[in-house]
Amino acid sequence: MVEVCGFNDWLIRMLRDYRCHKVILIQPEERKRCKTDRRDVAALSELQLGV
């Protein structure tokens, strides 16, 4: 799981080099007042993705 910001050129190159054909983007439904990466990852890991 990666949070991508404006400096994602390295990630795009790496995905292309590893022949990644599918990327799943997740957008939070609501913003939390107290945001941390640990909380974000915990919440995202609980999502049920129909992939």
N, CA, C, O and CB atoms as a CASP TS submission, in Angstrom:
PFRMAT TS
TARGET T0000
AUTHOR 0000-0000-0000
METHOD Language model
MODEL 1
PARENT N/A
ATOM      1  N   MET     1       0.850  -1.157   0.000  1.00  0.00           N
ATOM      2  CA  MET     1       0.000   0.000   0.000  1.00  0.00           C
ATOM      3  C   MET     1       0.906   1.233   0.000  1.00  0.00           C
ATOM      4  O   MET     1       1.848   1.329   0.787  1.00  0.00           O
ATOM      5  CB  MET     1      -0.973  -0.010   1.222  1.00  0.00           C
ATOM      6  N   VAL     2       0.602   2.171  -0.896  1.00  0.00           N
ATOM      7  CA  VAL     2       1.426   3.358  -1.044  1.00  0.00           C
ATOM      8  C   VAL     2       0.526   4.575  -1.140  1.00  0.00           C
ATOM      9  O   VAL     2      -0.470   4.568  -1.863  1.00  0.00           O
ATOM     10  CB  VAL     2       2.342   3.251  -2.282  1.00  0.00           C
ATOM     11  N   GLU     3       0.873   5.595  -0.426  1.00  0.00           N
ATOM     12  CA  GLU     3       0.194   6.869  -0.570  1.00  0.00           C
ATOM     13  C   GLU     3       1.011   7.704  -1.545  1.00  0.00           C
ATOM     14  O   GLU     3       2.183   7.990  -1.298  1.00  0.00           O
ATOM     15  CB  GLU     3       0.021   7.596   0.813  1.00  0.00           C
ATOM     16  N   VAL     4       0.400   8.086  -2.633  1.00  0.00           N
ATOM     17  CA  VAL     4       1.124   8.782  -3.692  1.00  0.00           C
ATOM     18  C   VAL     4       0.862  10.275  -3.599  1.00  0.00           C
ATOM     19  O   VAL     4      -0.274  10.716  -3.427  1.00  0.00           O
ATOM     20  CB  VAL     4       0.719   8.249  -5.080  1.00  0.00           C
ATOM     21  N   CYS     5       1.936  11.041  -3.715  1.00  0.00           N
ATOM     22  CA  CYS     5       1.805  12.499  -3.717  1.00  0.00           C
ATOM     23  C   CYS     5       2.302  13.016  -5.070  1.00  0.00           C
ATOM     24  O   CYS     5       2.292  12.273  -6.051  1.00  0.00           O
ATOM     25  CB  CYS     5       2.611  13.150  -2.527  1.00  0.00           C
ATOM     26  N   GLY     6       2.719  14.230  -5.132  1.00  0.00           N
ATOM     27  CA  GLY     6       3.156  14.824  -6.390  1.00  0.00           C
ATOM     28  C   GLY     6       4.446  14.262  -6.956  1.00  0.00           C
ATOM     29  O   GLY     6       4.739  14.466  -8.134  1.00  0.00           O
ATOM     30  N   PHE     7       5.214  13.566  -6.153  1.00  0.00           N
ATOM     31  CA  PHE     7       6.513  13.048  -6.605  1.00  0.00           C
ATOM     32  C   PHE     7       6.420  11.552  -6.843  1.00  0.00           C
ATOM     33  O   PHE     7       7.070  10.774  -6.145  1.00  0.00           O
ATOM     34  CB  PHE     7       7.624  13.359  -5.573  1.00  0.00           C
ATOM     35  N   ASN     8       5.622  11.139  -7.819  1.00  0.00           N
ATOM     36  CA  ASN     8       5.390   9.716  -8.027  1.00  0.00           C
ATOM     37  C   ASN     8       6.016   9.167  -9.303  1.00  0.00           C
ATOM     38  O   ASN     8       5.674   8.059  -9.717  1.00  0.00           O
ATOM     39  CB  ASN     8       3.928   9.453  -8.048  1.00  0.00           C
ATOM     40  N   ASP     9       6.920   9.905  -9.938  1.00  0.00           N
ATOM     41  CA  ASP     9       7.555   9.431 -11.171  1.00  0.00           C
ATOM     42  C   ASP     9       8.270   8.099 -10.969  1.00  0.00           C
ATOM     43  O   ASP     9       8.203   7.227 -11.835  1.00  0.00           O
ATOM     44  CB  ASP     9       8.543  10.470 -11.684  1.00  0.00           C
ATOM     45  N   TRP    10       8.948   7.932  -9.846  1.00  0.00           N
ATOM     46  CA  TRP    10       9.667   6.685  -9.571  1.00  0.00           C
ATOM     47  C   TRP    10       8.695   5.510  -9.494  1.00  0.00           C
ATOM     48  O   TRP    10       9.019   4.408  -9.936  1.00  0.00           O
ATOM     49  CB  TRP    10      10.469   6.800  -8.257  1.00  0.00           C
ATOM     50  N   LEU    11       7.514   5.738  -8.939  1.00  0.00           N
ATOM     51  CA  LEU    11       6.527   4.668  -8.805  1.00  0.00           C
ATOM     52  C   LEU    11       5.979   4.256 -10.172  1.00  0.00           C
ATOM     53  O   LEU    11       5.825   3.067 -10.452  1.00  0.00           O
ATOM     54  CB  LEU    11       5.378   5.112  -7.885  1.00  0.00           C
ATOM     55  N   ILE    12       5.692   5.222 -11.001  1.00  0.00           N
ATOM     56  CA  ILE    12       5.194   4.922 -12.346  1.00  0.00           C
ATOM     57  C   ILE    12       6.230   4.133 -13.139  1.00  0.00           C
ATOM     58  O   ILE    12       5.882   3.176 -13.829  1.00  0.00           O
ATOM     59  CB  ILE    12       4.830   6.222 -13.090  1.00  0.00           C
ATOM     60  N   ARG    13       7.497   4.524 -13.049  1.00  0.00           N
ATOM     61  CA  ARG    13       8.561   3.784 -13.741  1.00  0.00           C
ATOM     62  C   ARG    13       8.675   2.360 -13.212  1.00  0.00           C
ATOM     63  O   ARG    13       8.802   1.419 -13.995  1.00  0.00           O
ATOM     64  CB  ARG    13       9.906   4.507 -13.588  1.00  0.00           C
ATOM     65  N   MET    14       8.632   2.191 -11.892  1.00  0.00           N
ATOM     66  CA  MET    14       8.762   0.865 -11.300  1.00  0.00           C
ATOM     67  C   MET    14       7.593  -0.042 -11.709  1.00  0.00           C
ATOM     68  O   MET    14       7.805  -1.209 -12.037  1.00  0.00           O
ATOM     69  CB  MET    14       8.838   0.975  -9.771  1.00  0.00           C
ATOM     70  N   LEU    15       6.376   0.482 -11.692  1.00  0.00           N
ATOM     71  CA  LEU    15       5.222  -0.321 -12.094  1.00  0.00           C
ATOM     72  C   LEU    15       5.345  -0.761 -13.548  1.00  0.00           C
ATOM     73  O   LEU    15       5.025  -1.899 -13.888  1.00  0.00           O
ATOM     74  CB  LEU    15       3.922   0.466 -11.889  1.00  0.00           C
ATOM     75  N   ARG    16       5.807   0.141 -14.397  1.00  0.00           N
ATOM     76  CA  ARG    16       6.001  -0.200 -15.806  1.00  0.00           C
ATOM     77  C   ARG    16       7.101  -1.259 -15.955  1.00  0.00           C
ATOM     78  O   ARG    16       6.943  -2.198 -16.735  1.00  0.00           O
ATOM     79  CB  ARG    16       6.356   1.066 -16.625  1.00  0.00           C
ATOM     80  N   ASP    17       8.214  -1.122 -15.219  1.00  0.00           N
ATOM     81  CA  ASP    17       9.307  -2.086 -15.292  1.00  0.00           C
ATOM     82  C   ASP    17       8.882  -3.480 -14.841  1.00  0.00           C
ATOM     83  O   ASP    17       9.359  -4.479 -15.378  1.00  0.00           O
ATOM     84  CB  ASP    17      10.470  -1.610 -14.451  1.00  0.00           C
ATOM     85  N   TYR    18       7.986  -3.550 -13.856  1.00  0.00           N
ATOM     86  CA  TYR    18       7.513  -4.838 -13.346  1.00  0.00           C
ATOM     87  C   TYR    18       6.260  -5.324 -14.081  1.00  0.00           C
ATOM     88  O   TYR    18       5.615  -6.287 -13.666  1.00  0.00           O
ATOM     89  CB  TYR    18       7.226  -4.731 -11.853  1.00  0.00           C
ATOM     90  N   ARG    19       5.933  -4.645 -15.169  1.00  0.00           N
ATOM     91  CA  ARG    19       4.804  -4.998 -16.025  1.00  0.00           C
ATOM     92  C   ARG    19       3.485  -5.073 -15.257  1.00  0.00           C
ATOM     93  O   ARG    19       2.688  -5.993 -15.441  1.00  0.00           O
ATOM     94  CB  ARG    19       5.072  -6.323 -16.706  1.00  0.00           C
ATOM     95  N   CYS    20       3.285  -4.109 -14.417  1.00  0.00           N
ATOM     96  CA  CYS    20       2.037  -4.008 -13.671  1.00  0.00           C
ATOM     97  C   CYS    20       0.926  -3.622 -14.641  1.00  0.00           C
ATOM     98  O   CYS    20       1.043  -2.623 -15.352  1.00  0.00           O
ATOM     99  CB  CYS    20       2.155  -2.971 -12.507  1.00  0.00           C
ATOM    100  N   HIS    21      -0.139  -4.397 -14.676  1.00  0.00           N
ATOM    101  CA  HIS    21      -1.229  -4.156 -15.609  1.00  0.00           C
ATOM    102  C   HIS    21      -2.466  -3.583 -14.948  1.00  0.00           C
ATOM    103  O   HIS    21      -3.380  -3.122 -15.632  1.00  0.00           O
ATOM    104  CB  HIS    21      -1.583  -5.421 -16.306  1.00  0.00           C
ATOM    105  N   LYS    22      -2.505  -3.606 -13.618  1.00  0.00           N
ATOM    106  CA  LYS    22      -3.702  -3.139 -12.935  1.00  0.00           C
ATOM    107  C   LYS    22      -3.310  -2.426 -11.643  1.00  0.00           C
ATOM    108  O   LYS    22      -2.512  -2.929 -10.851  1.00  0.00           O
ATOM    109  CB  LYS    22      -4.663  -4.317 -12.642  1.00  0.00           C
ATOM    110  N   VAL    23      -3.881  -1.263 -11.455  1.00  0.00           N
ATOM    111  CA  VAL    23      -3.645  -0.485 -10.241  1.00  0.00           C
ATOM    112  C   VAL    23      -5.004  -0.165  -9.636  1.00  0.00           C
ATOM    113  O   VAL    23      -5.913   0.281 -10.336  1.00  0.00           O
ATOM    114  CB  VAL    23      -2.825   0.828 -10.538  1.00  0.00           C
ATOM    115  N   ILE    24      -5.139  -0.394  -8.336  1.00  0.00           N
ATOM    116  CA  ILE    24      -6.388  -0.102  -7.647  1.00  0.00           C
ATOM    117  C   ILE    24      -6.194   1.144  -6.807  1.00  0.00           C
ATOM    118  O   ILE    24      -5.342   1.179  -5.919  1.00  0.00           O
ATOM    119  CB  ILE    24      -6.845  -1.300  -6.771  1.00  0.00           C
ATOM    120  N   LEU    25      -6.985   2.162  -7.089  1.00  0.00           N
ATOM    121  CA  LEU    25      -6.917   3.414  -6.343  1.00  0.00           C
ATOM    122  C   LEU    25      -8.048   3.444  -5.326  1.00  0.00           C
ATOM    123  O   LEU    25      -9.177   3.052  -5.624  1.00  0.00           O
ATOM    124  CB  LEU    25      -6.996   4.641  -7.296  1.00  0.00           C
ATOM    125  N   ILE    26      -7.739   3.908  -4.137  1.00  0.00           N
ATOM    126  CA  ILE    26      -8.738   3.994  -3.082  1.00  0.00           C
ATOM    127  C   ILE    26      -8.800   5.429  -2.596  1.00  0.00           C
ATOM    128  O   ILE    26      -7.776   6.021  -2.254  1.00  0.00           O
ATOM    129  CB  ILE    26      -8.415   3.021  -1.913  1.00  0.00           C
ATOM    130  N   GLN    27      -9.990   5.981  -2.566  1.00  0.00           N
ATOM    131  CA  GLN    27     -10.212   7.330  -2.063  1.00  0.00           C
ATOM    132  C   GLN    27     -11.059   7.236  -0.804  1.00  0.00           C
ATOM    133  O   GLN    27     -12.118   6.608  -0.824  1.00  0.00           O
ATOM    134  CB  GLN    27     -10.897   8.232  -3.137  1.00  0.00           C
ATOM    135  N   PRO    28     -10.623   7.839   0.282  1.00  0.00           N
ATOM    136  CA  PRO    28     -11.423   7.783   1.508  1.00  0.00           C
ATOM    137  C   PRO    28     -12.771   8.468   1.325  1.00  0.00           C
ATOM    138  O   PRO    28     -12.879   9.468   0.616  1.00  0.00           O
ATOM    139  CB  PRO    28     -10.665   8.429   2.667  1.00  0.00           C
ATOM    140  N   GLU    29     -13.789   7.925   1.966  1.00  0.00           N
ATOM    141  CA  GLU    29     -15.128   8.496   1.847  1.00  0.00           C
ATOM    142  C   GLU    29     -15.260   9.788   2.637  1.00  0.00           C
ATOM    143  O   GLU    29     -16.014  10.681   2.251  1.00  0.00           O
ATOM    144  CB  GLU    29     -16.169   7.497   2.317  1.00  0.00           C
ATOM    145  N   GLU    30     -14.544   9.889   3.720  1.00  0.00           N
ATOM    146  CA  GLU    30     -14.610  11.102   4.529  1.00  0.00           C
ATOM    147  C   GLU    30     -13.232  11.394   5.112  1.00  0.00           C
ATOM    148  O   GLU    30     -12.417  10.488   5.289  1.00  0.00           O
ATOM    149  CB  GLU    30     -15.668  10.960   5.660  1.00  0.00           C
ATOM    150  N   ARG    31     -12.987  12.641   5.400  1.00  0.00           N
ATOM    151  CA  ARG    31     -11.695  13.040   5.961  1.00  0.00           C
ATOM    152  C   ARG    31     -11.755  13.012   7.482  1.00  0.00           C
ATOM    153  O   ARG    31     -12.749  13.420   8.084  1.00  0.00           O
ATOM    154  CB  ARG    31     -11.291  14.446   5.464  1.00  0.00           C
ATOM    155  N   LYS    32     -10.702  12.536   8.084  1.00  0.00           N
ATOM    156  CA  LYS    32     -10.603  12.505   9.538  1.00  0.00           C
ATOM    157  C   LYS    32      -9.877  13.758  10.013  1.00  0.00           C
ATOM    158  O   LYS    32      -9.014  14.291   9.315  1.00  0.00           O
ATOM    159  CB  LYS    32      -9.869  11.222  10.023  1.00  0.00           C
ATOM    160  N   ARG    33     -10.225  14.207  11.168  1.00  0.00           N
ATOM    161  CA  ARG    33      -9.592  15.404  11.716  1.00  0.00           C
ATOM    162  C   ARG    33      -8.149  15.112  12.147  1.00  0.00           C
ATOM    163  O   ARG    33      -7.253  15.929  11.938  1.00  0.00           O
ATOM    164  CB  ARG    33     -10.406  15.939  12.909  1.00  0.00           C
ATOM    165  N   CYS    34      -7.942  13.952  12.742  1.00  0.00           N
ATOM    166  CA  CYS    34      -6.600  13.547  13.197  1.00  0.00           C
ATOM    167  C   CYS    34      -6.084  12.471  12.250  1.00  0.00           C
ATOM    168  O   CYS    34      -6.381  11.289  12.425  1.00  0.00           O
ATOM    169  CB  CYS    34      -6.626  13.020  14.688  1.00  0.00           C
ATOM    170  N   LYS    35      -5.307  12.881  11.242  1.00  0.00           N
ATOM    171  CA  LYS    35      -4.853  11.972  10.198  1.00  0.00           C
ATOM    172  C   LYS    35      -3.415  11.529  10.458  1.00  0.00           C
ATOM    173  O   LYS    35      -2.527  12.353  10.678  1.00  0.00           O
ATOM    174  CB  LYS    35      -4.966  12.639   8.819  1.00  0.00           C
ATOM    175  N   THR    36      -3.201  10.211  10.428  1.00  0.00           N
ATOM    176  CA  THR    36      -1.846   9.665  10.481  1.00  0.00           C
ATOM    177  C   THR    36      -1.763   8.512   9.495  1.00  0.00           C
ATOM    178  O   THR    36      -2.782   7.906   9.165  1.00  0.00           O
ATOM    179  CB  THR    36      -1.470   9.197  11.930  1.00  0.00           C
ATOM    180  N   ASP    37      -0.566   8.203   9.023  1.00  0.00           N
ATOM    181  CA  ASP    37      -0.398   7.088   8.100  1.00  0.00           C
ATOM    182  C   ASP    37      -0.830   5.776   8.742  1.00  0.00           C
ATOM    183  O   ASP    37      -1.435   4.934   8.078  1.00  0.00           O
ATOM    184  CB  ASP    37       1.054   6.995   7.637  1.00  0.00           C
ATOM    185  N   ARG    38      -0.527   5.592  10.020  1.00  0.00           N
ATOM    186  CA  ARG    38      -0.891   4.358  10.722  1.00  0.00           C
ATOM    187  C   ARG    38      -2.410   4.170  10.734  1.00  0.00           C
ATOM    188  O   ARG    38      -2.905   3.071  10.486  1.00  0.00           O
ATOM    189  CB  ARG    38      -0.345   4.379  12.167  1.00  0.00           C
ATOM    190  N   ARG    39      -3.135   5.235  11.020  1.00  0.00           N
ATOM    191  CA  ARG    39      -4.603   5.150  11.022  1.00  0.00           C
ATOM    192  C   ARG    39      -5.143   4.928   9.608  1.00  0.00           C
ATOM    193  O   ARG    39      -6.082   4.158   9.410  1.00  0.00           O
ATOM    194  CB  ARG    39      -5.215   6.430  11.624  1.00  0.00           C
ATOM    195  N   ASP    40      -4.547   5.603   8.636  1.00  0.00           N
ATOM    196  CA  ASP    40      -4.985   5.435   7.247  1.00  0.00           C
ATOM    197  C   ASP    40      -4.833   3.979   6.800  1.00  0.00           C
ATOM    198  O   ASP    40      -5.757   3.404   6.226  1.00  0.00           O
ATOM    199  CB  ASP    40      -4.183   6.365   6.313  1.00  0.00           C
ATOM    200  N   VAL    41      -3.682   3.396   7.061  1.00  0.00           N
ATOM    201  CA  VAL    41      -3.426   2.018   6.645  1.00  0.00           C
ATOM    202  C   VAL    41      -4.356   1.057   7.373  1.00  0.00           C
ATOM    203  O   VAL    41      -4.866   0.113   6.769  1.00  0.00           O
ATOM    204  CB  VAL    41      -1.960   1.637   6.905  1.00  0.00           C
ATOM    205  N   ALA    42      -4.580   1.282   8.650  1.00  0.00           N
ATOM    206  CA  ALA    42      -5.489   0.423   9.410  1.00  0.00           C
ATOM    207  C   ALA    42      -6.885   0.458   8.818  1.00  0.00           C
ATOM    208  O   ALA    42      -7.522  -0.586   8.673  1.00  0.00           O
ATOM    209  CB  ALA    42      -5.532   0.848  10.879  1.00  0.00           C
ATOM    210  N   ALA    43      -7.373   1.650   8.472  1.00  0.00           N
ATOM    211  CA  ALA    43      -8.714   1.770   7.902  1.00  0.00           C
ATOM    212  C   ALA    43      -8.787   1.131   6.505  1.00  0.00           C
ATOM    213  O   ALA    43      -9.755   0.440   6.188  1.00  0.00           O
ATOM    214  CB  ALA    43      -9.125   3.251   7.829  1.00  0.00           C
ATOM    215  N   LEU    44      -7.777   1.360   5.689  1.00  0.00           N
ATOM    216  CA  LEU    44      -7.772   0.795   4.339  1.00  0.00           C
ATOM    217  C   LEU    44      -7.684  -0.728   4.363  1.00  0.00           C
ATOM    218  O   LEU    44      -8.269  -1.398   3.511  1.00  0.00           O
ATOM    219  CB  LEU    44      -6.610   1.366   3.535  1.00  0.00           C
ATOM    220  N   SER    45      -6.956  -1.277   5.333  1.00  0.00           N
ATOM    221  CA  SER    45      -6.820  -2.730   5.404  1.00  0.00           C
ATOM    222  C   SER    45      -8.136  -3.406   5.765  1.00  0.00           C
ATOM    223  O   SER    45      -8.293  -4.605   5.533  1.00  0.00           O
ATOM    224  CB  SER    45      -5.755  -3.107   6.417  1.00  0.00           C
ATOM    225  N   GLU    46      -9.069  -2.672   6.318  1.00  0.00           N
ATOM    226  CA  GLU    46     -10.362  -3.223   6.686  1.00  0.00           C
ATOM    227  C   GLU    46     -11.378  -3.206   5.540  1.00  0.00           C
ATOM    228  O   GLU    46     -12.439  -3.822   5.651  1.00  0.00           O
ATOM    229  CB  GLU    46     -10.912  -2.463   7.852  1.00  0.00           C
ATOM    230  N   LEU    47     -11.067  -2.512   4.446  1.00  0.00           N
ATOM    231  CA  LEU    47     -12.008  -2.425   3.330  1.00  0.00           C
ATOM    232  C   LEU    47     -12.146  -3.767   2.628  1.00  0.00           C
ATOM    233  O   LEU    47     -11.177  -4.514   2.495  1.00  0.00           O
ATOM    234  CB  LEU    47     -11.559  -1.354   2.332  1.00  0.00           C
ATOM    235  N   GLN    48     -13.338  -4.060   2.189  1.00  0.00           N
ATOM    236  CA  GLN    48     -13.600  -5.255   1.390  1.00  0.00           C
ATOM    237  C   GLN    48     -13.626  -4.821  -0.070  1.00  0.00           C
ATOM    238  O   GLN    48     -14.538  -4.112  -0.496  1.00  0.00           O
ATOM    239  CB  GLN    48     -14.954  -5.958   1.810  1.00  0.00           C
ATOM    240  N   LEU    49     -12.637  -5.242  -0.822  1.00  0.00           N
ATOM    241  CA  LEU    49     -12.548  -4.852  -2.233  1.00  0.00           C
ATOM    242  C   LEU    49     -13.083  -5.974  -3.108  1.00  0.00           C
ATOM    243  O   LEU    49     -12.697  -7.132  -2.950  1.00  0.00           O
ATOM    244  CB  LEU    49     -11.086  -4.510  -2.625  1.00  0.00           C
ATOM    245  N   GLY    50     -13.951  -5.637  -4.007  1.00  0.00           N
ATOM    246  CA  GLY    50     -14.474  -6.637  -4.937  1.00  0.00           C
ATOM    247  C   GLY    50     -13.623  -6.711  -6.182  1.00  0.00           C
ATOM    248  O   GLY    50     -14.041  -6.263  -7.250  1.00  0.00           O
ATOM    249  N   VAL    51     -12.427  -7.274  -6.059  1.00  0.00           N
ATOM    250  CA  VAL    51     -11.515  -7.379  -7.198  1.00  0.00           C
ATOM    251  C   VAL    51     -11.393  -8.796  -7.658  1.00  0.00           C
ATOM    252  O   VAL    51     -10.665  -9.076  -8.610  1.00  0.00           O
ATOM    253  CB  VAL    51     -10.152  -6.835  -6.852  1.00  0.00           C
TER
END
